[in-house]
Amino acid sequence: MEEPVNFETNAIRAQIERTDYREHSVPLYLTSSFVFADAEQARALFADEVPGNIYTRFSNPNNTEFIDKLCLLEGTEDGIATASGMAAMYCSMAALLKSGDHILASRSVFGSTHQILTALFPRFGIAHTYVDIALPETWEAMIQPNTKMIFVETPSNPALDIIDLAWLGKLAGKHNLILNVDNCFATPYLQNPAKWGAHLVTHSATKFIDGQGRVIGGAILGKKELIKEIRFFARHTGPSMSPFNAWVLSKSLETLAVRMEKHCENALTVANYLEKHAEVEYVKYPFLASHRNVDLAKKQMRLGGGVLTFEVKGGIERGRRFLNSLNMISHSANLGDTRTIATHPASTTHSKLSNEERAVVGITPGLIRVSVGLENVNDIVNDIAQALSKSKE
């Protein structure tokens, strides 16, 4: 029998070997440690001479099953699971950088990633330079002799800017830099950065990979030699994912394709509605014809994703009135849920940025980020419509 090659089949059928009980679904391994067959096996395991499990902080069958499946879907050689998305972002950088090193990063990054780069890494002598996504021609000149990594989000959070991954992969290769891509918004179903030259692919699995707002988790995937260093760092600093969360997330991967198809279909419908609304200044969604990088988005993404942003007329106060006027749509800081979620980045996820920093990355005062869920799209549109009407008063 030939090995399956289609995403949906791999997401469902790829799993670790069954136990003697011949279970159909992968069991939970809720154990902190594992028993050695004898003293020689224990020695060999600690010496990394043979594969196997020692302690769940190091590895666990549930974590292994989740990561092996995710590597298959992303097209990467190896990976590790982490306790949260931010643990993945931090470990993917901190494990490979040292004092005196430099990171080149796209200016539009998640608020907590910004804090790592600007508030935490300077304590350890790791510097960064932000580059403008809209001015890729300036990036190469920003590379310094001590630059070791390029870190980007695409689509970015929350501006939904798109970066040319093929071009970036060549730039990283030319200068022998590690290309680290946060693929959280796209998921492996919509985009595979490793295909375009990324050495590391990072995820907040809390978002669309879980898809139902249940658990927190992260993943770092990529080149085997890089993951080996990151695994050593994580093994001794402890940001490991719980086996239960790994089990939940692995099951979630089985429905990722069908969920993302519906998220994207609903999001495009909502984006088209908002673009025609008189009370909306602008809408950003990667697959809208009005998006400045729509052709690039369609080149490297299967569909446009489940997140859109729009600027409501009336600025920050109108934006707050809009959120307070929603009936069905949740006002929450999460995204990637079955439930549609709206949030105001300027006062929540990116509140630690200055007004000037927010303006540079396209976070305007009245910007609303919507993670479009799986409800009937007419109900989503109707709730947005009544909130726009009510908030106008």
Backbone hydrogen bonds, N-H to C=O, Kabsch-Sander energy under -0.5 kcal/mol:
donor,donor_aa,acceptor,acceptor_aa,energy
10,N,6,N,-2.6
11,A,7,F,-2.6
12,I,8,E,-1.1
13,R,9,T,-3.3
14,A,10,N,-1.7
22,R,19,T,-1.9
30,L,28,L,-0.5
31,T,29,Y,-1.8
34,F,54,I,-1.7
42,A,38,D,-2.0
43,R,39,A,-2.3
44,A,40,E,-2.6
45,L,41,Q,-2.7
46,F,42,A,-2.2
47,A,43,R,-1.5
48,D,45,L,-1.4
49,E,44,A,-2.7
50,V,44,A,-0.9
56,T,32,S,-2.4
58,F,55,Y,-2.1
59,S,55,Y,-2.3
64,T,60,N,-2.7
65,E,61,P,-2.4
66,F,62,N,-2.2
67,I,63,N,-2.5
68,D,64,T,-2.9
69,K,65,E,-1.8
70,L,66,F,-2.2
71,C,67,I,-3.0
72,L,68,D,-1.8
73,L,69,K,-2.0
74,E,70,L,-2.3
75,G,71,C,-1.9
76,T,71,C,-1.9
77,E,222,G,-0.6
78,D,222,G,-1.7
80,I,220,I,-2.3
82,T,218,G,-2.5
83,A,239,P,-1.9
88,A,84,S,-1.5
89,M,85,G,-2.3
90,Y,86,M,-2.8
91,C,87,A,-2.6
92,S,88,A,-2.2
93,M,89,M,-0.8
93,M,90,Y,-1.0
94,A,90,Y,-3.5
95,A,91,C,-1.8
96,L,93,M,-1.3
97,L,93,M,-1.0
100,G,125,G,-3.1
101,D,98,K,-2.3
102,H,146,N,-1.8
103,I,127,A,-2.1
104,L,149,M,-2.7
105,A,103,I,-0.6
105,A,129,T,-2.5
106,S,151,F,-2.0
107,R,131,V,-2.6
109,V,107,R,-1.3
114,H,110,F,-2.3
115,Q,111,G,-1.7
116,I,112,S,-1.9
117,L,113,T,-2.2
118,T,114,H,-2.6
119,A,115,Q,-2.6
120,L,115,Q,-1.6
121,F,116,I,-3.0
123,R,120,L,-1.4
124,F,120,L,-0.5
124,F,121,F,-1.6
125,G,122,P,-1.1
126,I,121,F,-2.2
127,A,101,D,-2.3
127,A,125,G,-0.6
129,T,103,I,-2.1
131,V,105,A,-2.3
135,L,132,D,-1.5
138,T,135,L,-2.2
139,W,136,P,-1.4
140,E,136,P,-0.5
142,M,138,T,-0.7
142,M,139,W,-1.4
143,I,139,W,-0.5
143,I,140,E,-1.3
147,T,144,Q,-1.8
148,K,102,H,-2.8
149,M,102,H,-1.1
150,I,178,I,-3.0
151,F,104,L,-2.4
152,V,180,N,-2.1
154,T,155,P,-0.5
154,T,182,D,-1.3
156,S,161,D,-1.6
160,L,156,S,-2.0
165,L,163,I,-1.0
168,L,164,D,-2.2
169,G,165,L,-2.6
170,K,166,A,-1.7
171,L,167,W,-2.1
172,A,168,L,-2.7
173,G,169,G,-2.1
174,K,170,K,-2.5
175,H,171,L,-1.5
176,N,173,G,-0.9
177,L,172,A,-2.8
178,I,148,K,-2.3
179,L,177,L,-0.6
180,N,150,I,-3.2
180,N,178,I,-0.7
181,V,179,L,-0.5
181,V,200,L,-2.4
182,D,152,V,-3.0
182,D,180,N,-0.5
183,N,181,V,-0.8
183,N,202,T,-2.7
187,T,183,N,-2.7
190,L,186,A,-0.9
190,L,187,T,-0.8
191,Q,187,T,-1.8
195,K,192,N,-1.5
196,W,192,N,-0.5
196,W,193,P,-1.4
197,G,194,A,-1.1
198,A,193,P,-2.0
199,H,179,L,-1.7
200,L,179,L,-2.3
201,V,221,L,-3.0
202,T,181,V,-2.6
203,H,219,A,-2.3
205,A,203,H,-0.9
205,A,217,G,-1.0
206,T,217,G,-1.3
207,K,204,S,-1.5
210,D,205,A,-1.7
211,G,207,K,-3.1
218,G,82,T,-2.2
219,A,203,H,-1.8
220,I,80,I,-2.5
221,L,201,V,-2.6
222,G,78,D,-2.6
223,K,199,H,-2.0
227,I,223,K,-2.6
228,K,224,K,-2.0
229,E,225,E,-1.0
230,I,226,L,-2.2
231,R,227,I,-3.1
232,F,228,K,-1.7
233,F,229,E,-2.1
234,A,230,I,-2.8
235,R,231,R,-2.7
236,H,232,F,-1.4
237,T,233,F,-0.8
238,G,234,A,-2.5
240,S,238,G,-1.3
241,M,81,A,-0.6
246,A,242,S,-2.3
247,W,243,P,-2.5
248,V,244,F,-2.4
249,L,245,N,-2.8
250,S,246,A,-2.3
251,K,247,W,-1.9
252,S,248,V,-2.0
253,L,249,L,-1.7
254,E,250,S,-0.6
254,E,251,K,-0.9
255,T,252,S,-1.6
256,L,253,L,-0.9
259,R,255,T,-2.2
260,M,256,L,-2.9
261,E,257,A,-2.1
262,K,258,V,-1.4
263,H,259,R,-2.9
264,C,260,M,-2.5
265,E,261,E,-2.0
266,N,262,K,-2.7
267,A,263,H,-2.6
268,L,264,C,-2.3
269,T,265,E,-1.7
270,V,266,N,-2.5
271,A,267,A,-2.7
272,N,268,L,-2.4
273,Y,269,T,-1.9
274,L,270,V,-2.6
275,E,271,A,-2.2
276,K,272,N,-0.8
276,K,273,Y,-0.9
277,H,274,L,-1.4
280,V,277,H,-1.4
281,E,311,E,-3.2
282,Y,311,E,-0.7
284,K,309,T,-3.1
288,L,285,Y,-2.3
291,H,288,L,-1.6
294,V,291,H,-1.8
297,A,293,N,-2.8
298,K,294,V,-2.2
299,K,295,D,-1.1
300,Q,296,L,-2.0
301,M,297,A,-1.8
302,R,190,L,-2.4
308,L,370,V,-2.3
309,T,284,K,-2.0
310,F,368,I,-2.1
311,E,282,Y,-2.0
312,V,310,F,-0.6
312,V,366,G,-1.5
313,K,279,E,-2.6
315,G,312,V,-0.9
318,R,314,G,-1.1
319,G,315,G,-2.3
320,R,316,I,-2.0
321,R,317,E,-2.3
322,F,318,R,-2.5
323,L,319,G,-2.1
324,N,320,R,-2.3
325,S,321,R,-0.9
325,S,322,F,-0.8
326,L,322,F,-0.6
326,L,323,L,-1.0
330,S,340,T,-2.3
332,S,330,S,-0.8
332,S,342,A,-0.9
341,I,371,S,-2.2
342,A,330,S,-3.0
343,T,369,R,-2.2
347,S,344,H,-1.4
348,T,344,H,-0.8
348,T,345,P,-0.8
350,H,345,P,-2.4
351,S,348,T,-1.6
353,L,350,H,-1.2
358,R,354,S,-2.6
359,A,355,N,-2.2
360,V,356,E,-2.0
361,V,357,E,-1.3
362,G,359,A,-1.3
363,I,358,R,-3.0
364,T,362,G,-1.1
367,L,364,T,-1.9
368,I,310,F,-3.0
369,R,343,T,-2.6
370,V,308,L,-3.1
370,V,368,I,-0.5
371,S,341,I,-3.0
371,S,369,R,-0.5
372,V,306,G,-2.7
372,V,370,V,-0.9
374,L,338,T,-3.3
379,D,376,N,-0.9
380,I,376,N,-1.5
381,V,377,V,-2.6
382,N,378,N,-2.4
383,D,379,D,-1.8
384,I,380,I,-2.1
385,A,381,V,-2.7
386,Q,382,N,-2.3
387,A,383,D,-1.9
388,L,384,I,-2.4
389,S,385,A,-2.1
390,K,386,Q,-2.9
391,S,387,A,-2.4
392,K,388,L,-0.6
392,K,389,S,-0.7
393,E,390,K,-1.1
